[in-house]
């Protein structure tokens, strides 16, 4: 940690850097960043045609753009119409600006060169038209800016519903896949797509109208075609000489440990999640010293890799400037040959012509932009989230219509092995696991930390599928059932509880969404979970939000002392509660679910780590009293008061099932369970002494 290595020393590179790179990939170091891209493959004649066919295939989805625009129109018909027309007219207005600017300059030039005196009336008319066109352009710009924020908000709401549906349809392993993160940015992408599409309308209208005007103006000069050609040459050369290293299929990440350490130190020092440990551990000086020391090792580190532009010499840019000057050089040459034909108006038109031609060529790059928009917009209307599911959905309803036991589940694990997704090189969390749980059983799973208890819970709750082996529910493979039916039939209370940024009543009511408005039932669930007195003590009671969504902002980095600063501190203030209190609220939500007629299976995994023994005993007694034929599984370290009621005890060690049976059976064997039980009994006896 304190070594003074060079920024790119071998020991300063992350461990995964030593892994062999796939031959199809190439990588290079850009400062502290590692850039990895696809290696270029040898191109055949067919490969040159493939990008065209790919674009044509994408273009066939242009109908989705029309669907998207139609939906946006229906969100706000009047505002969308104003938005679209103002952009289109703004594009045409560019041509009028060019035309009337040319006329104004022409009138002024005629006045300068004419011996008949100034054409005041003509100049004023041309000036008035020029100002009118400019004013109209400002009006169009104002017109499209007014509806844009409203349309963006409506589009975001429209897309967020889609995003919520996609995320809620993802299973747990799929939600952890980085490739599915893009769905969260869909509202922004939709707003960007609308701007791009409408900007394309403005660009096309501007380009066509300006080309028409330029052609008409150039017809008045003998060298018009030659000058247009020289302007076109510059645009072509510029596009070729500007070497962009932008690659579509590319990733980059900070591979330098020192830079990653800088980011980590800054986060620890500034994030509220670590504030208690930082203050309590007096870590402030250490963090500052380590940040300064680490930053001195990489003083020239960039926050992003320099991968987009790579002109290593100024010669390319100089060449582009020379080519850009060719039209002007041609004009000067003609002036030298025939000074009488010199025209400032013509020179101004020439410069505008060059700019328009560049914009025209640049607009062709918008083709890919439009195609990308088609690909994205298609996501809004084609639900392919099922293709990303790690857990393929079944089609059988649960409970089956012909089931004779609708009040509980029978569960069987058959030679199950399991390792967590994305951890292929790590050991199995569960190995060769086989057991049967009859319907309506009360089961207790015991074992030391890391023995695999929580992994069993995640498999039984259908959050993951076994790597190998099979789980049977009611004698049928779990994967044959509709996942949502199994989730509806399961109540899960774990040590990792979440308090939603919603009211306390809704937090508990969400245990059974069909009864979320049943306040009587919510209060009953709160009493069962031991959260009633806590909620009643809150200032807003059942409407209290513990961690409200933060929306308050200010237009000053640091507000001065006074009522405004006090209000800022009070608005959307979070309310802290203890870990035990949070567990009671989570338990109340679970009781709400257990009271549902749909619940057939209850899983309880270490839910009382922050609750005192008396509170834990009361909670488990409440849970056990609501058994009513349900299959119940408990995972807890303090299992002494539960095992005497257990129909089955599963004893785990290092990911394997080492013993199973009742309490008396396992105590008689004097095996692993006996040792664990004796440790608890001894600890209890010592605490009494």
N, C-alpha and C positions, 0 to 999 in steps of 0.2 A: 504493500500500500504506500510505502514511503520511498520506494526506489526512484532513482533519478534517471530513468531510461529516456531514450530519444522518443519522440512522439509515435514512431512507427516501429519500435523495437518489437521483437518477436513476442516477448512476455507481455506486451501491452495490447495485444490483439485478442479478441474474445475467443473462447475455446472452440466455438463452431467454425471459426476461420480455418482451423486445421483440417476440417473435413474435406474430403476430395470432392471437387466440383464436378457436376455432370458434364460430360464431354460436349453436350449441345449448348452449354453456356460459356460465356466469357466474362471476365471480371477485371476491373482495374481499380486502383486506389486513387481517390480524389481528395487529398487532404486526410481528414479523419473519417471519410465516407468510403464505403465499399459500393461500387456500382456494378451490377450484374445484369447482363442482357443476353438475348439469344444470339448465338453465332450466326453470321450470314452464311447461307447455304449456296452452293453453286447453282446458278440460275440456268434453267433450260428455257427453250422457247415457250413452253407451257407456263413457266413461272411468271413471265411477263404478262401473260393474258389473265392469270388468276386474280390479280388485284382488280382488273376491270370487271371480271365476272362477279367477284365478291361485291363490288360497288353496285353492280346491276341487281344482284340478289337483295342487297340492302334496300335499294331504291324501290323494290317492289312493295316494301312496307310503308310507302309514302302515305297510304290511306290512314295509317295511325296518326300522322301529323294532322290530317283533316279531322279525325275524331277528336284529337286533343284540342285543336282550335275551336271545334264546335262545342266541346264541353266548357272551355274557358268562356266562350261567348254566352252560354247559358248561365254561367255564374254571374256575370255582369254584362248584359247585352249592350247597354248604352255606352258604358265605359270602354268596353272592348272595341266597339265600332269607332269611337273617338281615337282610341290608341292606335288602331290599325290605319285609319285614314290619315291621321296626323303624320305618321311615319312615311306613308306613301307620298303625300303631298310635299313633305319635307324633302324627299329625294328629288322630285320634279322641280322644287324650288331652287335646287342647286344649279340646274340648267338655266332657269330664269335669271339667277344672280350673275352667272357667266355672261349671258346674252346682254343684259342691261348694263353691266359693268363695261363690257366691250363698247356698247353704244355711247356711254358717257365719256370714256377715254377717247373715242373717235371724235366726238363733238369738240372736246377740249383741244385735241391735236389739230383739228381743222381750224379752230380759232387761232391757235398759235401760228400756223403756217399760212393762213389765208391773209390776203391783203385787203379783203373787203370788210374787215372788222369782225368783232365778236358776234356770234349767233347766240345772244343771251337767252332768247326764248327757247331755242333748241337745247341749250345746255341745261336750263332750269327744268325742262320737261324730262330730259334724260336723268338728271339728278333726282327728280321726284320719283321717277319709276325705280331707280336704283334703291332709294331709301324705302320705298313701299315694299319692294321685294325683300330687303333685309328685315324690315319690320314684320313682314309675313312669316319669314323664317323664324324669328323670335317667338311669334305667336304659336307656330307649329311645335316648337321645342317646348314651350310652356304647356301646350295642350297634351303632349304625350307624357310629360312628367307628372301631371296631376293624377291621372288614373293608375299609373304604374304601381305605386305602393299598395293601393287597394287591391288591384289585380294580383299582386304578389302574395298578399295575405290570403286572399280567397284560394289561390292556387296551392299555397302551403297547406291550408286546411283540407283541401281536396286530396292532396297527396299524402298527408299524414294519416288519413283514414286507410289509404292503401298500404302505407308503411306499417301501421299497426296490425293490419290483417296479415301481412307477410311475416312479421316478427312473431305474431301469436301462432302462426302455423308452423314455425320452425321448432324442431325438437331441441333438447338441450345441447347435444353434440354439434348440431348444425349451427346453433346460435353462437357457438364458440369459434366457428370457422371465420377467419379474417375475410374471406371472399364474400361473406354476406353482410359485411359492415356497410357496403355501398348503399344498401336499402335505406339506411338512416339519413343519408344525404339526398334522398330523392326529392324532398320539397325544394331544396336549393337548386338541384339539377333541373327540376321542372321550370322554375323561374328563369334559369339560365337558358333553357330550351326556348321558352316563349320569347325572351329578348333576342335570341339568335335568329329565330324564325322571322320575327317582325323586322329586325335589322336587315335581314336578307331582302325583305320586301323593299325597304328604303334604299338599300344598296343597288338593287336591280333597277328600280325606277330612276335613281340618280344616274346610274351608268348609262342607261339607254338614252335618257333625255339629253345628257351632256354630250354624248357621242353625236347625236343628231345635230345639236347646235354647233359643235366643233367642225363637223363635216361641212355645214353650211358656211361657216366663217372661213374655213381653209380654201373653199372653192374660189374665194375672191383673190387668192394669191397663187402665182405660178408654181412656187416651190412648196406648196402645202403638203403634197404627198411625201416629198423627200424629208421634210421636217417631222412629219408623223412617223416615218420609218426610223429616223434617228432617235426619237423619243421612245419608240418601241424597243429599239436595240438596247437602250439603257436599262429598261425594265427587265429584259431577258437576262442581260449580263448580271444585273443586281441579284436576281433570283438564283443564278448559278453560283456567283461568288460568295454569297452569304451562306457559309457552311453551318447549318444547324445540326447539332448532334442529338436532336430530339428523337427518341426511340419510343415507340408505343409499348412494346413488350420489354419492360425494364423495371428493376427495383433498385432501391438504394437504401442503405442503412448505416448508422454510425458503428463502425467496427472497432474504433479506438477506445480502449477502456478508460483512458483519462477523460475523453470527451463525455462518455456515458456517465462517468463519475461526477463530472461537473453538473450535468443535468440532474442527477440523483441528489447531490448536495443541495442544489437550489430548490428542488422540490421539497426536500425534508425541511428546509429552513422557512419556506413560504406557505406550504399547504396546511390548512387547518386540521387535517386528519392526523398530523404528527405533532400538533402544538403541545399537547399535554406531556408527551414523552420528551420533547425538546426542552420545555420549561423545567419539568421535574428532574430531568437528568443533567441540567445545566450544560446543554450541548452547544450553546450559542458561539462561544469562542472557538471551540473545536471546528464547527462548521465553517466559520469565516476563514480560519487559518488553513484548513484543508482546501477550501475553494481557491484561495489565493495561490496556494502552493501548486495545486493541480493545474490551474489556468496558466501558470508560468511555464509549464512544460509544453503547452500547445498554444502559444500566443497568437498564432495565425489561423486558428481553427475557424472554419466557416459554418454558419448555421444551415447551409444547404450546399450540396455538391455543385461544382461548376461544370455542369454537363450539357447545358443547352447551347452555348455558343463557344466555338473553339478556333477563333482566328488567331493563330500563333504569331503572325507577322502583320504589319500595317499595309503590306503591298496589295492585298486583295481590296481593301477599302480604298486605297489610292487609285487603283485601276478603275473601280466603280465610279469614283469622282470624275476621272478623265472622260469616261464614256458619257457621264451625265452632262458634261460641258460641251459635247459635240454639237447639239442643236444651237447653242449660243455662239459657238465658234463659227458655225455655218452662217448664221445671221450676220455676224461681224464681217465675215469674208464678203458677203453680198453687199454690205454697206460700203466697204472699201471699194468694191468694184463699181457701185452705182449709188452714191450718197443720196441722190434725190429720191430713191425708193425707200429710204429708212423710215420706219414707223414704230413709234413707242407702243401703240395699240397692238400692232402685230406681235411685238416682242412679249407683251403681257399675255396675249392669247397663246403664244407659244409655250410660255411657262405653265399656263393652266392646262394646256394640252398634254404636256409631259406628266403632270400630276394626275390627270384623269386616266391616262393610259396605265400608269403604275397602279392606280386604284382598281382599274379593270382587271389587270393581271392578278393582282392580289385577291380580287373577289373570287377567282377560281379556287383559291384555297378554302373558300367557304363551302365548297362542294362537300369536302370531307366533314366539315363542321355540321352541315345539314344531315349528312349520312349518319354521323354520330348521334344527332338529335333523334333521327328515326329509330336508331337502335335503342336509345334510352326510352323514348316515348312508348315504344313497343312493350317495355317492361310494365308500363302502367295498365296495359290492357291484356297482356298475356301472362297468366299466372303460372310461372314455371318454378315456383318455390319448392314444389314437391320433388323436383329433380335434385335439389340440394339436400334433401332429407337424409340424415344418416340412419334413421330408423324408419324403414318402409312401412307405411300404414297398412293394417289389415282391413278386412271387410266384414268380419263377423261381429254382430252386436253383443254387448255384455250388459246384463246377463242374457244368455240365449233365451229365445221365446219359449223353448220347451224345457227350461231348467226347472228342476224340482227343489233346488235349494237356492232361493233368491236372496237369502238373508246373510250369506257369507261367502267366502272364497276358500277353495282348497288350492294349495300351492305346492309345487314340486320342482326342485332343482335337480337336473340330471347332468352330472359330470361337467359342471360349469367352470370355465376358465375365463378370467377377465383382466384386461389391462385398459387403462384410460386411453381414449383416442388421441393420436398425435404423440404417443409416448412408446413408439415401437421398440426402442432400445432399452426401455426400462423393464423391470421385472413385473410379473403378474401380480395384481392386487389380490386376486382370488385364484386358487388352483384346485382342480378336481373336487369341486363342491357338489355334494348330493345330499338331499334330505327331503322329507315330506311333511307338510303341515296340513292336517285335516281341517275341514270347515269348523268355524266357531272356536278355534283353538286360541289360547293365550300363550304366546311364545316369548321367551326372554333370550336375547343374544348377548353373551358375555365374552370378555377377552381384554387383553392389555391394549394400550394404544398402538395403532398400526397393525392390528390383527386382521382387519378386513371387515369389521362390523358395519361401518358406514357404507362401504362398497356394496355389501349385500342389500342395504336399505335402498340405495340408488337403483339397483337392478330390480328389486321388488316393486319400486315405485314407477318403473318403466321410464326412468330418466335416461338409462343407457341399455344397450343390448349386450349379452355376453359375447366375448370374443369367440368362444366355442362352447358347445353344449347347448342345453335348452331349458327354458322355464315353462312349466305347464301350469295353467290356471283353469280350474274346473276340468282337468284332463285334456285340455286343448293347448297347443303352443301359444304363448303370449302374443307372438307376432301376427297371429291370425285374427286377433280382435281389433276393432276400431280403437285407436289409442285414446281418443277423447272419452269413450265409454269407460275405459279403465281408470282414467284420471277422475272422472265424475264419481266413481265408486270408491275412491281412495281418499283418506284423510291423512295428511303427512305433517307431523310436528317435529322439526329438527332443531339442532343447536344453532344453525345459521338462519336466524329469523330476520325478516324484513318488515320495517314499519313504513307503509306507503305514505307519500306526501298528500294524504287525504285526511278527512276528519276521523276522529276515533270511532264514531258510529259506523262509518263506511269501512274503516280498516277491519273491524270485527265482522260486519255484515258480509264482506266479500268471501268469508268462509263458505257461504251459500248464496251465490249471486241471485238466485231466484227469490230469496227472502231478505235482500239487502235493505228493503224499506220496512221490514217488520221490526219495529223498535223494541217491542216486548221481548221478542226472541233474542235480539242483540243484547239487551240488559241481562237476560238469563244466562247467555253465554259468557258475558263479562263476569258475572258472579261465580260461575263454575271455574273460570280461569283465574280468579283472584284479582281481577283488574277493576272491579266495580268501584271500590273506594278510591283507587288511584285516579280514575277518570273523573269522578265526582269532585276531586280536589283541584282539578284544572280550572283556570279562570273561565274558559269557554266550555268547560265540561265536554259534552259529547261532540261538539263542533270544533274542538281543539285540534289544530294541526301541529304535530311535533316538529316537522321539518318542511315548512311551506316552500313552494316553488319561489325562487328568487327572481323578481322582475324589477326591483327598485334600482334606479341608476341616478347619477348626478352629473352635472356639467362642470364639476370642479374635482381635481385630483384629491384634494384634501379640503373638506368643508371647515370653515371657521367655527369656533365654539359658539353655541347659541341654539335657539329652538329648532332651526332647520337640521342641525347636526343631531340633536336629540331625537327628532322625528325619524331621521334616516336610520338611527340605531334601533328604534322601536319597530319600524315597519318590517314585516316578514321575519321577525326574530325567531330563531330556533329555540325550542324548549328542550333542555337536556333532562333525560331520565336515566336511571341506573340500568345496568344489564338485566337485573332480576325483574325490574318493572317492565322492560321491553319483552322479556320472555313471558310474562303474565298476559300481556296484550296479544302476543302470538298464540298463546295457549287458548285465549278466549276465542280467537278466530277459528282455531281447530275445533273447539267445542261447537261452534256454530255449524261447522261442516259435519261433525259427527251426528248432530241432531237431524240432518237431512235424511230423508228416506232412501236416497240413492247410495248412501255410504255403506259399503260392505266390508271394508278393509281399513284398519287403522294402524299406522306406523308411527312410532314414537322413538326418536333418535336423540338421546342426550339433550332434552329440552330444558333441563333445570340446572345447568352448570353454574348459574349466577343466583340461584334461589336457595335459601337456607333449607336444612334437612326437614324442618317441620312443614314448610311450604311445599317442598317436593313430595312429601308423604301425602299431603292433602290433594295435590294435583293428580298423583298416580291413583289415589283412591277414587277420585272423581272420574278419571278415565276408565278405571276398571268397572265402576258402577254402571257405566253406559255401554257395557259390552253387548248385552242383548243379542247374543248370537253372532256378533261380528267377529271376524278373525282379527286378532290384535298381536302386534309384534312390538316389543320394547327393547331398546338398546340403552343401557345405562351402566355407569361405573358402580353406583350405589344400588346394587340389585337385591340386597338382603331381604327387604320387605316385599319383594315381588315374586321371588322364585318359589315361595311356598304355594303360590296360586297358579304357577305355570304348568300348563299341560306338557310343555316341551321346552327344554333348555338346550341351546346350541352354544358350545364353547369353541371359540376361535383362537388360533395361534398362528402368526406369520402367514395369514391368507389361507389357512387350511382349517377344515372342521376336524378337531381332534377328539371331541366327545359330544354326545347328545343323549338326552334322557330327562327324567324328572330329577328334582332336587335330591330325593333320597337315593335314587339309583346312582347319581354321580358322586354323592358324598361317600357312598360305600366303596366306590372304585379308587378313591384317594388319588385321583389324577390331577389334571390341570385345573378343573373346576374347583376341586377340593382346596388346592393351593390358593386360588383367588379368593375363595370364600373365607378361608382362615385368615388371610391378610386383612380383609375387611373386619372380621370379628375381632382380631387382635387390636386393630386401630380403634374400634369402638370401645373395647375394654380399657385400653390405655387412656382414651379420652374421658372415661368415667372416673378413672383413678385421679 
